[in-house]
Amino acid sequence: MNRYGFLVTTSQPDSPYSHGFATIAVAVPSHRLADPAFGAERTIALLQQATEQGAAVVVFPELGLSSYSIDDLVQQDAVLEASLRALESVIVATRSTVPLVAVGLPLVLGSALYNCAAVIHDGELLGVVPKSYLPNYREFYEERYFASARDAPFDTVRVLDRDVPFGNDLIFEARGIPGLAVHVEICEDLWVPIPPSTWAALAGATVLLNLSASNITTGKADYRRALSSAHSARCVAAHAYVSAGHGESTTDLAWDGDALITENGSLLARAERFTETEQVIVADIDLDRIRQERLRTNSFNDSVGDYAEKARSLRRIEFHVTAPQQDTDLRRNVERFPYVPVDAADRDARCREVVNIQVQALSTRLSTSGINRLVIGVSGGLDSTLALLVAVETMDRLGLPRTNVLAYTMPGFATGSATKDRAHILMKSLGVTAEEIDIRPSCLQMLEDLDHPYARGEKVYDITFENVQAGERTSHLFRLANMHGALVLGTGDLSELALGWCTYGVGDQMSHYNVNASVPKTLIRHLIRWMVSAQNYSSVTSEVLAEIVDDVVSPELIPAGDDGVMQDTEASIGPYELHDFFLYYLTRFGYRPSKVAYLAHHAWGDRTRGAWSDLMPAEHRHQYDLDTIKKWLRVFLDRFMRSQFKRTAMPNAPKVGSGGSLSPRGDWRSPSDAKATTWLDELDSN
């Protein structure tokens, strides 16, 4: 039994099925008008292709066996009888195969003709789904031929000497692939205000299939994508749509063979349109994600409660399936940088939105507090640079002088001349009030008071040595804010808070307000780059910002060694590009660590495609093997769990992205006493 109580035959360790995925296929066959034997032949051929690709579900077009555009021929006995024989051929062909198959055909049941989807698995006809909504406008005349599902006087029919369930209220539940529950509807059913699949989703269906014919007109393809994407998002489900292609009648219409798979609002795969070649399009849908999203979205479950009687009325049909054993690569795109869009235009839009959120939040805080000055420590690093740019933009929007930003660089024992010089150049070029305070004397006094070995001339660079410097900087900033009637602007980012890479009660954790608290490290470089391109900065400012973006991440709290190498944060705690990936999937979806590692390996391993290459400087275009990924994931899990006490004491900060924040008042509530044992054990056992 698996973790949800289903009987499972374990698939290969590297199979998507072993990590909560299921492969869905949409098939676009060639058509020959009113020739069901040909329709069956092409259906069986594409079914075989989908089976070889490990599909658990395959969906074919509306009336795919007979063809859709045959007008009055659909009422001819020869066509109807041939359609039944074609269905029998397809049923036989599914014996000893894995996929659940949905094919379209006309069926005479009782005294009426219905536009149907036959749902088949392993040589059995599991059910027949009639079309609910028959279009009878513009080019469509379906009411001329067919009866609607609502008019059927029965819920069981006899087809090919089998008694099978009949209706639009059927959910086909897989026993063997956890979370796979399929609902089927036909074309226009998706276009109405409340599609039948909406009720099915509320009743537990996770994969919604739509068999369509759908002729093509200008703009319709975009509408299909929007409709499918929105429906999958609203129903928190996967949606597979397929329409008719080459071979349908062109007497008055044209056909593009569109097919697409969406999940929770995202397009996973789409067929090539306007091709005469048959196609099988596959994608791996994330059943864990659907389950997690539904668990977390209480409004979805409120809707379930509102329509509980309707949801309970749906019928469930079980079928037993063994997950395919293929050792296949994951067939869906997993971005290396989940917080950073790959597309340049999307990335610019994201950066614009984030900066606007930061500036609007900070301007509101200043306005409501009646305070018009900010105090900020500027190190010459990424985080303080972004916070400084946001502070300057805020003053500009409020119509206040930039000199109201009181910026201080505070060199310590390990501050490099390059970073200090950059801080001075940046502050001066932006026109803020710029000062330098050497904190070494006060730090040395503190170390002497503590009787620390460094105060006696010993080169002891321990955590106390580091934190004394961080603490002195923060103490100065808060007293400066008192003296000048200002707010201390925080600089610590989301990634540092996740890892606990901050000193409790100091500037990267504590402030009066922190505009960076839900901004991940991997996004900050792009935010600064975008501000350079979007703002009318001087050439001096732009040049120094470029240098800051390209520099290594370092707290500069420990002097460089004899080899001249400076302190490197990522060498100590691991690459932020991986940690941000881990953070996203752990907190956004609650995935088990072994699945996070699997996804990271898909994104960062040698199977990676090249679309990400422009996102980061060359030194960050890394590949990681699975052992390395697991090594840093262990570090992340340990640090993340034991650092909760720091996040519990976070100051106010705006949430900027759907990836979440770690504020105890927002997305992430967790006890400070929890340990990472359960997560580490799960990772090590898989």
URMOKA-V928564 format. One record per backbone hydrogen bond with DSSP energy under -1.0 kcal/mol. NH is the residue of the N-H (numbers start at 1). CO is the residue of the C=O. Records with the same first field share a line. If there is no record, write none. Layout:
NH = CO + CO
This chain:
2 = 6
5 = 2
15 = 12
18 = 15
19 = 16
20 = 17
21 = 16
22 = 285
24 = 283
25 = 57
26 = 281
27 = 59
28 = 279
31 = 246
34 = 66
35 = 32
39 = 35
40 = 36
41 = 37
42 = 38
43 = 39
44 = 40
45 = 41
46 = 42
47 = 43
48 = 44
49 = 45
50 = 46
51 = 47
52 = 48
53 = 49
54 = 51
55 = 50
56 = 23
57 = 23
58 = 100
59 = 25
60 = 102
62 = 212
64 = 61
65 = 104
67 = 63
70 = 68
73 = 70
74 = 71
75 = 72
76 = 73
80 = 76
81 = 77
82 = 78
83 = 79
84 = 80
85 = 81
86 = 82
87 = 83
88 = 84
89 = 85
90 = 86
91 = 87
92 = 88
93 = 89
94 = 90
95 = 92
97 = 94
100 = 56
101 = 120
102 = 58
103 = 118
105 = 116
107 = 114
109 = 112
112 = 109
114 = 107
116 = 105
117 = 129
118 = 103
119 = 127
120 = 101
121 = 124
124 = 121
126 = 119
127 = 119
128 = 165
129 = 117
131 = 115
140 = 137
142 = 135
144 = 141
145 = 142
146 = 142
147 = 113
149 = 131
151 = 148
152 = 149
157 = 164
159 = 162
162 = 159
164 = 157
166 = 155
167 = 128
171 = 315
172 = 182
173 = 317
174 = 180
175 = 319
180 = 177
182 = 172
183 = 207
185 = 209
187 = 211
189 = 186
190 = 187
191 = 188
198 = 195
200 = 196
201 = 197
202 = 198
203 = 199
204 = 201
205 = 200
206 = 181
207 = 181
208 = 238
209 = 183
210 = 240
211 = 185
212 = 242
216 = 254
220 = 217
223 = 219
224 = 220
225 = 221
226 = 222
227 = 223
228 = 224
229 = 225
230 = 226
231 = 227
232 = 228
233 = 229
234 = 230
235 = 231
237 = 232
238 = 206
239 = 262
240 = 208
241 = 260
242 = 210
243 = 258
244 = 213
248 = 245
257 = 244
260 = 241
261 = 269
262 = 239
263 = 266
264 = 237
266 = 263
268 = 261
269 = 261
271 = 259
274 = 256
279 = 28
281 = 26
283 = 24
284 = 331
285 = 22
287 = 20 + 285
288 = 20
290 = 286
291 = 287
292 = 288
293 = 289
294 = 290
295 = 291
296 = 292
297 = 293
298 = 296
301 = 297
302 = 298
303 = 299
304 = 300
305 = 301
306 = 302
307 = 303
308 = 305
311 = 307
312 = 308
313 = 309
314 = 311
315 = 169
317 = 171
319 = 173
321 = 175
328 = 326
332 = 330
340 = 337
347 = 343
348 = 344
349 = 345
350 = 346
351 = 347
352 = 348
353 = 349
354 = 350
355 = 351
356 = 352
357 = 353
358 = 354
359 = 355
360 = 356
361 = 357
362 = 358
363 = 359
364 = 360
365 = 361
366 = 362
367 = 363
368 = 364
369 = 365
370 = 366
371 = 366
374 = 404
375 = 487
376 = 406
378 = 408
385 = 381
386 = 382
387 = 383
388 = 384
389 = 385
390 = 386
391 = 387
392 = 388
393 = 389
394 = 390
395 = 391
396 = 392
397 = 393
398 = 394
400 = 395
404 = 401
405 = 402
406 = 374
407 = 433
408 = 376
409 = 435
420 = 416
421 = 417
422 = 418
423 = 419
424 = 420
425 = 421
426 = 422
427 = 423
428 = 424
429 = 425
430 = 426
432 = 427
433 = 405
435 = 407
437 = 409
439 = 411
443 = 439
444 = 440
445 = 441
446 = 442
447 = 443
448 = 444
449 = 445
450 = 446
451 = 448
452 = 447
455 = 452
456 = 453
457 = 454
458 = 453
460 = 458
466 = 462
467 = 463
468 = 464
470 = 466
471 = 467
472 = 468
473 = 469
474 = 470
475 = 471
476 = 472
477 = 473
478 = 474
479 = 475
480 = 476
481 = 477
482 = 478
483 = 479
484 = 480
486 = 481
487 = 373
489 = 375
490 = 513
491 = 507
494 = 519
497 = 493
498 = 494
499 = 495
501 = 496
502 = 500
506 = 503
509 = 506
510 = 506
512 = 488
513 = 488
514 = 652
519 = 516
523 = 520
524 = 520
527 = 523
528 = 524
529 = 525
530 = 526
531 = 527
532 = 528
533 = 529
534 = 530
535 = 531
537 = 535
542 = 538
543 = 539
544 = 540
545 = 541
546 = 542
547 = 543
548 = 544
549 = 545
550 = 546
561 = 565
564 = 561
569 = 553
572 = 568
573 = 569
574 = 570
579 = 575
580 = 576
582 = 578
583 = 579
584 = 580
585 = 581
586 = 582
587 = 583
588 = 584
591 = 585
595 = 592
596 = 592
597 = 593
598 = 594
599 = 595
600 = 596
601 = 597
602 = 598
603 = 599
604 = 600
605 = 601
608 = 605
613 = 610
615 = 612
620 = 617
621 = 618
622 = 620
624 = 604
629 = 625
630 = 626
631 = 627
632 = 628
633 = 629
634 = 630
635 = 631
636 = 632
637 = 633
638 = 634
639 = 635
640 = 636
641 = 637
642 = 638
644 = 641
646 = 643
647 = 643
648 = 644
650 = 647
660 = 657
666 = 663
668 = 663
680 = 676
681 = 677
682 = 678
683 = 679
684 = 680
685 = 681
686 = 683
